[in-house]
Amino acid sequence: MKIANENPDNPIEKVLEYANEATETTDPELIRYALMSFITHHPSARNRNLRIPPLIQRSPESCVPQKKPGPVVSDEKVGESEGDIEYGMNWYREDPNLNEHHEHWHFVYNSDGIPDYKNPDIRINKDRHGELFVYMHRQMLARYDIERLGMNLPLIKPLDNYRAPIEEGYKPNTNLRDRIDKNADKIDTFGSREPNSVLKFDKINELEKKRKVLEKAIEMGKLTDDIEITIDLLGAFVEPSIIPGKEKMVDEQGGLHGTGHGAIGRITDDRGVMLDPRTAARDSVFWRWHRHIDNLINTWEEKQEPNDFSNSPPVGLQDIILVFKDKLPINHGETQDDEAAAFGEKTFGGENFDTDVSDNKYVTHELQTKMKSRIFVYTEDSKSHEKIDYLFPREFYYYFRVENTSSCQFEATFRVFIVPEELVESRCHWIELDKFKESLPPNSKTVVCRDCDMSSIVRQPPQKTVDELDDTALPTGAGTTVNENKNYCDCGWPFHLLLPRGRRGGMKFKLLVFISDWSEDEVPRISRCGSISFCASEASEKYPDKKPMGYPFDRPFKNNSYEETFAGLNNVVIRDICINWVDEFPEVVEDC
């Protein structure tokens, strides 16, 4: 950043020139880290649309999946292998793009703060960092639990007894590498954790001490020094990340989450995958540890009052219509969104606005997913490779029929969530599918069209083909590529995991759309990042939504009932759908 600031006429060229020289004398991993931080946070890099090569390309040794012990999935049934039912979730935990999402989120929201590009010696905290730490990881947990439910596995068991043996072991692929040690001239691999391993005694005491401080704070509603708890402060205290002016307090008393990662990752003398954000989610204990952290935070949330939705906006949300992209009579290309919108208005709007279209030949009452596979070559010289199984959704459009009952144009925030029917009363399991703004003309009946590609949680542009998932195209210029898409975002959820897999024959879900008032939600922003829900903003910008993250699921349900919470609201629609895991379906964008 200093080099770029000192060379305003050619900042990128000078940075890359220095980086190339520095790799001769400095740990290349450190140089890569500095470049990624620079590309993520410095305006000169953002203005050039520089992109960080995906993890599977820049560090293939960090993406080698765990060896498959043999078939473990047969339709909905999960068979045990070596006594460990967690093998049934390998396809999910070992997904390179999921792990890249987790790694990159921690780049964008570094727990030590990010350098102020104007003065890189100063660290600043991004807006609502602590709150987003809670929300993003909660969404990951909800999705993992839903996948487990679909496979008839028990929900995540929180790792809340620090003295008990950790039942699950984790044995990474022997080719999953940690880093290259230039001094020792050797390659380190990650260590294994045997089943029923126990944390070291000193770490147990440290964790229990930190948990007691946290539990007392939650009970009192205040952090030490009488700081009133907010979700943002609570997340920062637990992670830990910066609380301005309270760094010593956080360092000494907070950080339960980070301390747990360290304790589990050092359960043996060999570094475990829990010590690195790019590999931690591969281990089933990652999810157990985060469920424990989220449960503690949820204890504080449940003490809050339910949301008051009495002042609802002047809209009447009639229904949600789903149509598979491949069934639409449109051209798939640059004009497809315009053509899809025109189709929706003609078919579901105008004189058809109030008609029942449930039997329309284009309308679907189920969403579909399938499993695909690709070959990942992790050592070019030897052509060593692994087969990666991954989920993929049948692409679709939403159509929302909505009426603006006021005489003024209304700017609406559409918030789309989904949950399995079995978990409908657990607000922490409602997963966000999308959030976007739409203008509704005065006294109008409008059909709003939305492409699943544009999801506010998804990394932009979405990666669909094998080439896009692995980005096999060679980068230009010392590990950076230039991207022409102005709405790009390196941070965000993988598109292929947008929908839960569901079950063979269908798994029942509730799909909810909640409209709020954009004039009350809006936060001015200049960022081009498309993945706003999980990644939000550049540098020092504000999070682009004034509402709490996860709204309207950020507070307890009224009388512990989601039906009572949303009953009678004209700005909410809840509909039944199912997600069917099938063998095949037509794809809009086929692999070459």
C-alpha positions in Angstrom: 0.0 0.0 0.0 2.9 2.4 0.8 4.5 1.6 -2.6 1.2 2.3 -4.4 0.7 5.6 -2.5 4.2 6.7 -3.4 3.7 5.9 -7.1 0.3 7.3 -8.0 1.0 7.2 -11.8 1.7 3.5 -12.0 0.8 1.9 -8.6 0.0 -1.6 -9.8 3.2 -2.0 -11.8 5.4 -0.8 -9.0 3.7 -3.1 -6.4 4.0 -6.2 -8.7 7.6 -5.3 -9.5 8.5 -5.1 -5.8 6.5 -8.3 -5.1 8.5 -10.2 -7.7 11.8 -9.0 -6.3 10.8 -9.8 -2.7 10.0 -13.4 -3.4 13.7 -14.0 -3.9 14.5 -13.2 -0.3 11.1 -13.4 1.6 8.7 -16.2 2.3 6.5 -16.3 -0.9 3.4 -17.0 1.2 3.9 -13.7 3.1 4.2 -11.9 -0.3 1.0 -13.6 -1.5 -0.8 -12.6 1.7 0.4 -9.0 1.3 -0.8 -8.9 -2.4 -4.2 -10.3 -1.5 -4.6 -7.7 1.2 -3.6 -5.0 -1.2 -5.9 -6.2 -4.0 -8.8 -6.5 -1.5 -8.5 -3.2 0.2 -6.6 -0.6 -1.9 -8.5 1.6 -4.3 -5.9 1.5 -7.0 -6.3 -2.3 -7.2 -10.1 -2.1 -6.9 -10.3 0.5 -9.7 -8.3 -1.8 -12.0 -10.7 -4.6 -11.2 -7.8 -6.9 -10.2 -8.9 -10.3 -9.0 -7.3 -12.7 -6.7 -6.7 -16.1 -8.4 -8.9 -18.7 -6.7 -7.5 -20.9 -3.9 -7.5 -24.0 -6.1 -5.2 -22.2 -8.5 -2.9 -20.2 -6.3 -2.6 -22.9 -3.6 -3.7 -26.3 -5.0 -1.9 -28.1 -2.2 -4.4 -26.5 0.2 -7.3 -28.0 -1.7 -6.6 -31.7 -1.8 -9.8 -33.4 -0.6 -9.8 -36.1 2.0 -9.4 -39.6 0.6 -12.7 -41.3 0.0 -13.1 -44.5 2.1 -15.7 -45.9 -0.3 -19.4 -45.2 -1.1 -21.2 -43.8 1.8 -24.3 -42.3 0.3 -27.2 -44.2 -1.2 -30.2 -42.0 -1.9 -31.1 -40.6 1.6 -29.2 -43.2 3.6 -25.8 -42.6 5.0 -23.6 -45.6 5.7 -20.9 -45.6 8.2 -17.2 -45.9 7.2 -14.6 -46.7 9.7 -17.2 -46.0 12.4 -17.4 -42.3 11.4 -20.7 -41.1 9.9 -19.1 -37.7 9.2 -17.6 -39.2 6.0 -21.1 -38.7 4.6 -20.6 -34.9 4.6 -17.1 -35.0 3.1 -18.4 -33.7 -0.3 -19.6 -30.5 1.5 -16.8 -29.8 4.0 -14.0 -30.5 1.5 -15.5 -28.4 -1.3 -12.6 -26.1 -2.4 -14.9 -23.2 -3.2 -16.6 -23.3 0.2 -13.2 -23.2 1.9 -12.1 -20.4 -0.4 -15.2 -18.4 0.7 -14.3 -18.9 4.4 -10.7 -17.9 3.7 -11.5 -14.8 1.7 -14.1 -13.6 4.2 -11.4 -13.5 6.8 -9.3 -11.5 4.4 -12.0 -9.0 3.9 -12.8 -8.9 7.6 -9.4 -9.5 9.2 -9.7 -9.9 13.0 -6.7 -7.6 13.4 -8.4 -4.9 11.4 -7.4 -3.8 7.9 -4.7 -1.3 6.9 -5.9 2.2 6.3 -4.8 2.6 2.7 -4.1 6.3 3.3 -1.7 5.4 6.1 -1.1 1.6 6.1 0.6 1.7 9.5 -2.8 2.3 11.0 -5.3 -0.5 11.4 -9.0 0.2 11.1 -12.1 -2.0 11.7 -14.7 -2.4 9.0 -18.2 -1.4 9.8 -20.2 -3.9 11.8 -17.4 -6.5 11.6 -18.4 -8.3 14.8 -22.0 -8.6 13.7 -21.1 -9.9 10.3 -18.7 -12.4 11.9 -21.8 -13.8 13.8 -24.1 -13.7 10.8 -21.9 -15.1 8.1 -20.8 -18.1 10.3 -24.4 -18.6 11.4 -25.5 -18.9 7.8 -22.7 -21.4 7.2 -23.9 -23.4 10.2 -27.6 -23.3 9.1 -26.7 -24.6 5.6 -24.5 -27.4 7.0 -27.2 -28.5 9.4 -29.8 -28.5 6.6 -27.5 -30.8 4.5 -27.2 -33.1 7.5 -30.9 -33.1 7.9 -31.4 -34.0 4.3 -29.1 -37.1 4.8 -30.8 -38.1 8.0 -27.8 -37.2 10.0 -28.2 -35.6 13.5 -27.8 -31.8 13.7 -24.5 -30.4 14.7 -23.6 -31.3 18.3 -22.0 -28.2 19.9 -18.5 -28.7 21.3 -19.4 -27.2 24.7 -17.6 -29.7 27.0 -14.0 -28.8 26.8 -12.9 -31.7 29.0 -14.7 -34.5 27.1 -12.9 -36.4 24.4 -13.6 -35.1 20.9 -15.4 -38.1 19.4 -14.6 -37.3 15.7 -11.2 -37.6 14.3 -9.9 -35.9 11.2 -7.3 -37.4 8.9 -6.5 -35.0 6.0 -5.2 -36.3 2.7 -1.5 -36.8 3.1 -1.0 -34.4 0.1 -2.9 -31.6 1.8 -0.1 -29.3 2.5 0.3 -26.5 5.1 3.1 -24.3 3.6 6.6 -24.5 2.2 9.3 -23.8 4.8 12.1 -22.2 2.8 14.6 -22.5 5.6 14.0 -26.1 6.2 13.6 -26.8 2.5 10.6 -29.1 3.1 6.9 -29.2 2.7 4.8 -29.4 5.9 1.6 -31.4 5.9 -1.3 -30.9 8.3 -1.5 -33.2 11.3 -4.2 -35.7 12.0 -6.5 -35.8 15.0 -7.3 -39.2 16.3 -10.9 -40.0 17.4 -11.5 -39.3 21.2 -8.5 -36.9 21.4 -8.5 -34.5 24.4 -7.5 -30.8 24.6 -4.4 -29.9 26.5 -5.0 -29.1 30.1 -3.7 -25.5 30.0 -6.0 -24.8 27.0 -9.0 -26.3 28.8 -8.5 -23.9 31.7 -8.0 -20.9 29.4 -11.2 -21.7 27.4 -13.3 -22.3 30.6 -12.1 -19.0 32.0 -13.0 -17.1 28.9 -16.4 -18.8 28.7 -17.2 -17.8 32.2 -16.5 -14.1 31.4 -18.7 -14.3 28.3 -21.6 -16.1 30.1 -21.5 -13.5 32.9 -21.6 -10.7 30.3 -24.5 -12.3 28.5 -26.4 -12.7 31.8 -25.8 -9.1 32.8 -26.3 -7.6 29.3 -22.9 -5.9 29.6 -19.3 -6.5 28.8 -16.7 -5.8 31.4 -16.3 -2.0 32.1 -20.1 -1.8 31.9 -20.2 -1.6 28.1 -23.8 -2.3 27.0 -23.9 -5.3 24.7 -24.8 -5.0 21.1 -24.6 -7.9 18.6 -21.6 -6.1 16.9 -19.7 -5.7 20.2 -20.6 -9.3 21.2 -19.3 -10.7 18.0 -16.1 -8.6 18.2 -15.5 -9.8 21.8 -16.0 -13.4 20.9 -14.0 -13.6 17.7 -11.9 -11.5 18.8 -11.7 -8.4 16.6 -11.0 -4.8 17.4 -13.2 -2.9 19.9 -11.6 0.6 19.7 -10.2 1.7 23.1 -10.8 -1.7 24.6 -8.0 -3.7 23.0 -6.5 -4.9 26.3 -9.9 -6.0 27.7 -10.6 -8.0 24.5 -7.1 -9.5 24.4 -7.2 -10.6 28.1 -10.9 -11.7 28.5 -12.4 -12.2 25.1 -11.5 -14.3 22.0 -13.2 -17.5 23.0 -13.7 -18.4 19.4 -10.1 -17.8 18.3 -8.7 -19.5 21.4 -10.8 -22.6 20.6 -9.4 -22.8 17.1 -5.9 -22.6 18.4 -6.5 -25.2 21.1 -8.1 -27.7 18.7 -5.5 -27.0 16.0 -2.6 -27.7 18.4 -4.1 -30.8 20.0 -1.0 -32.6 18.7 2.4 -31.3 17.9 1.6 -31.2 14.2 -0.5 -28.2 13.1 -4.1 -29.1 12.5 -6.4 -27.7 9.8 -8.3 -25.7 12.4 -5.3 -23.2 12.5 -5.9 -21.9 8.9 -9.1 -20.3 7.6 -8.5 -21.8 4.2 -8.7 -25.4 5.6 -10.6 -25.2 8.9 -14.0 -26.0 7.5 -12.8 -29.3 6.2 -12.8 -30.7 9.8 -16.2 -31.6 11.3 -15.0 -30.2 14.6 -15.0 -26.7 13.0 -18.8 -26.9 12.7 -19.2 -28.2 16.3 -17.0 -25.4 17.7 -18.9 -22.8 15.8 -22.3 -24.2 16.9 -21.1 -23.8 20.5 -20.1 -20.2 19.8 -23.3 -19.4 18.0 -25.4 -21.0 20.8 -23.7 -18.7 23.4 -24.5 -15.6 21.2 -28.0 -16.8 20.6 -28.5 -16.9 24.4 -28.1 -13.1 24.5 -30.3 -12.7 21.4 -33.1 -14.6 23.0 -33.2 -12.1 25.8 -34.2 -9.4 23.4 -37.8 -8.3 22.5 -39.3 -9.6 19.3 -39.3 -7.3 16.3 -42.3 -4.9 16.0 -43.7 -5.2 12.4 -46.8 -3.1 13.1 -45.6 -0.2 10.9 -45.6 -2.2 7.7 -44.9 -0.6 4.3 -47.8 0.3 1.8 -47.4 -2.9 -0.3 -49.4 -6.0 -0.8 -47.1 -9.0 -1.6 -49.3 -11.5 -3.4 -47.2 -14.5 -4.1 -43.8 -16.0 -5.2 -43.7 -17.7 -8.6 -40.8 -19.9 -9.5 -39.8 -20.8 -13.1 -36.8 -22.9 -14.3 -34.6 -20.9 -16.7 -34.4 -23.7 -19.2 -38.2 -23.8 -19.5 -38.6 -20.1 -20.3 -39.2 -19.3 -24.0 -36.4 -16.8 -24.1 -32.9 -16.4 -25.5 -30.2 -17.2 -23.0 -27.5 -14.6 -23.2 -27.1 -10.9 -22.7 -30.8 -10.1 -23.1 -32.2 -13.0 -21.0 -33.0 -10.9 -17.9 -35.0 -8.4 -20.0 -36.7 -11.1 -21.9 -37.5 -13.0 -18.7 -39.0 -9.8 -17.1 -41.1 -9.2 -20.2 -42.3 -12.8 -20.1 -43.3 -12.5 -16.4 -45.2 -9.3 -17.0 -47.1 -10.8 -19.9 -47.8 -14.2 -18.3 -48.3 -13.2 -14.6 -49.1 -9.5 -14.7 -51.6 -7.1 -16.4 -55.0 -8.8 -16.6 -53.4 -12.0 -15.2 -52.1 -10.3 -12.1 -54.9 -11.6 -9.8 -55.4 -15.0 -11.5 -54.2 -18.3 -10.1 -51.2 -19.4 -12.1 -50.3 -22.4 -10.0 -51.3 -24.7 -12.9 -49.4 -22.7 -15.5 -47.1 -25.0 -17.6 -44.1 -22.8 -16.9 -44.5 -22.6 -13.1 -42.7 -25.1 -10.8 -43.5 -25.9 -7.2 -40.2 -27.6 -6.6 -36.6 -26.6 -7.0 -34.0 -29.1 -8.1 -30.4 -30.0 -7.4 -28.0 -32.6 -8.7 -24.5 -33.8 -7.9 -21.7 -33.3 -10.4 -18.0 -34.2 -10.4 -14.8 -32.7 -11.8 -11.2 -33.8 -11.7 -8.8 -31.7 -9.7 -5.1 -32.0 -10.6 -3.1 -30.9 -7.6 0.4 -31.8 -8.7 1.0 -30.8 -12.4 4.3 -32.7 -12.8 3.0 -36.0 -11.6 -0.6 -35.4 -12.7 -1.8 -36.5 -9.3 -5.5 -35.8 -9.0 -8.7 -36.3 -7.1 -12.3 -36.5 -8.1 -14.4 -33.7 -6.5 -18.1 -34.2 -6.1 -20.1 -31.0 -5.9 -23.7 -29.8 -5.8 -25.3 -27.8 -8.5 -28.8 -26.2 -8.7 -31.2 -26.1 -11.6 -31.2 -22.4 -12.4 -34.4 -20.4 -11.9 -36.1 -17.1 -11.8 -38.3 -15.7 -9.1 -41.4 -13.7 -9.9 -42.9 -11.6 -7.1 -46.4 -10.2 -7.7 -46.6 -7.1 -5.6 -49.0 -4.1 -5.3 -48.0 -0.6 -4.3 -51.1 0.8 -2.5 -49.7 4.3 -2.1 -49.8 7.3 -4.5 -46.0 7.7 -4.4 -43.3 5.6 -5.9 -42.1 3.1 -3.3 -38.5 1.8 -3.0 -38.7 -1.8 -1.7 -36.1 -4.0 -0.1 -36.9 -7.7 -0.9 -35.5 -10.2 1.6 -35.7 -13.8 0.6 -35.2 -16.7 3.0 -35.8 -20.5 3.1 -35.9 -23.2 5.8 -36.7 -26.9 6.0 -40.2 -27.6 7.3 -38.6 -29.5 10.2 -36.6 -26.4 11.4 -39.2 -23.8 10.8 -39.4 -22.6 14.4 -35.6 -22.2 14.6 -34.9 -18.7 13.4 -31.1 -19.4 13.3 -31.8 -22.0 10.5 -33.6 -19.6 8.1 -31.0 -19.2 5.3 -30.8 -16.0 3.2 -31.2 -16.6 -0.5 -31.3 -13.0 -1.7 -31.7 -9.3 -0.8 -32.3 -6.6 -3.3 -33.9 -3.2 -4.1 -36.8 -2.7 -6.5 -38.8 0.5 -7.4 -42.6 0.1 -7.4 -44.5 2.8 -9.3 -47.4 4.5 -7.5 -50.7 2.7 -7.3 -49.3 -0.2 -9.3 -49.5 -3.9 -9.6 -46.0 -5.1 -10.6 -44.4 -8.4 -11.5 -40.8 -8.2 -10.1 -38.4 -10.6 -11.9 -35.2 -11.7 -10.2 -32.5 -14.0 -11.6 -31.0 -16.5 -9.1 -27.6 -15.6 -10.5 -27.9 -12.1 -8.9 -28.2 -13.4 -5.3 -26.7 -10.9 -2.9 -24.9 -13.7 -1.0 -23.2 -15.2 -4.1 -19.7 -14.3 -5.3 -20.0 -12.3 -8.4 -20.0 -13.1 -11.2 -21.3 -16.6 -10.4 -19.0 -19.5 -11.1 -20.8 -22.3 -12.9 -18.7 -24.2 -15.4 -15.7 -26.4 -14.4 -13.4 -23.7 -15.9 -15.1 -21.0 -13.8 -15.0 -23.1 -10.6 -11.3 -23.9 -11.0 -10.4 -20.8 -13.1 -8.0 -22.7 -15.2 -7.1 -19.7 -17.4 -3.6 -18.5 -16.7 -3.5 -15.2 -14.7 -1.8 -12.1 -16.1 0.8 -10.3 -14.2 2.2 -11.9 -11.1 -0.8 -13.7 -9.9 -3.5 -11.2 -10.7 -6.2 -11.1 -13.4 -8.2 -8.2 -14.7 -11.9 -8.7 -14.8 -14.2 -6.6 -16.9 -17.4 -7.3 -14.8 -18.1 -4.1 -12.9 -20.2 -5.9 -10.4 -17.5 -8.4 -9.4 -16.8 -9.5 -5.9 -14.1 -12.0 -4.9 -15.8 -12.6 -1.6 -19.1 -14.4 -1.4 -20.9 -17.8 -1.2 -20.3 -20.2 -4.1 -23.2 -20.2 -6.6 -23.2 -24.0 -6.8 -24.2 -24.1 -3.1 -26.9 -21.5 -3.4 -29.6 -24.1 -2.7 -29.5 -27.0 -0.1 -29.3 -30.4 -1.8 -32.7 -31.5 -0.5 -33.7 -35.2 -0.7 -34.5 -37.8 -3.3 -38.2 -37.4 -4.0 -38.3 -34.0 -2.5 -37.6 -32.3 0.9 -40.2 -29.8 2.2 -39.2 -26.2 2.7 -40.8 -22.8 3.5 -39.9 -20.0 1.2 -40.4 -16.5 2.8 -40.2 -13.1 1.2 -40.3 -10.0 3.5 -40.5 -6.4 2.0 -39.1 -3.5 4.0 -38.8 0.2 3.2 -35.6 1.0 1.4 -35.8 4.6 2.5 -35.3 3.3 6.1 -32.8 0.6 5.1 -30.5 2.5 2.7 -26.9 3.3 3.5 -25.1 5.4 0.8 -22.3 3.3 -0.8 -20.0 3.5 -3.7 -18.8 -0.1 -3.7 -19.2 -2.3 -6.7 -19.1 -5.5 -4.7 -22.1 -7.6 -5.7 -22.0 -10.0 -2.7 -23.4 -7.5 -0.2 -25.0 -9.8 2.4 -21.8 -11.6 3.4 -19.1 -9.2 2.2 -20.9 -5.9 2.4 -18.4 -3.1 1.5 -15.0 -1.9 0.6 -12.5 -0.4 3.0 -14.3 2.0 5.4 -17.7 2.0 3.8 -20.8 1.3 5.9 -22.6 -2.0 5.7 -25.2 -1.4 3.0 -28.3 -2.1 5.1 -29.4 -0.3 8.3 -31.4 -3.2 9.5 -29.8 -5.9 11.7 -28.2 -8.7 9.7 -30.6 -11.5 9.2 -33.6 -9.2 9.6 -36.4 -10.2 10.1 -34.9 -13.2 11.8 -32.5 -11.3 14.1 -34.9 -11.3 17.1 -36.9 -14.0 18.9 -40.2 -15.1 17.3 -43.4 -13.7 18.9 -44.5 -16.3 21.5 -41.9 -18.6 20.0 -44.0 -19.0 16.8 -42.9 -18.0 13.3 -46.6 -18.1 12.2 -47.6 -15.6 14.9 -44.6 -13.4 14.1 -45.6 -12.9 10.5 -49.4 -13.4 10.7 -51.5 -10.8 9.0 -48.6 -8.8 7.5 -49.3 -7.6 3.9 -45.6 -7.3 3.2 -44.8 -11.0 3.8 -45.5 -14.1 1.8 -44.7 -17.7 2.9 -45.1 -20.5 0.5 -44.5 -24.3 0.5 -41.9 -25.7 -1.9 -39.8 -28.7 -2.0 -36.2 -29.3 -3.1 -35.7 -32.4 -5.1 -32.3 -34.0 -5.5 -32.4 -35.6 -8.9 -30.0 -37.3 -11.2 -30.2 -34.9 -14.2 -31.8 -31.8 -15.5 -31.2 -29.4 -18.4 -28.5 -26.8 -17.8 -28.6 -23.3 -19.2 -24.8 -23.0 -19.3 -23.2 -26.3 -20.3 -19.6 -27.2 -19.6 -17.4 -27.0 -22.6 
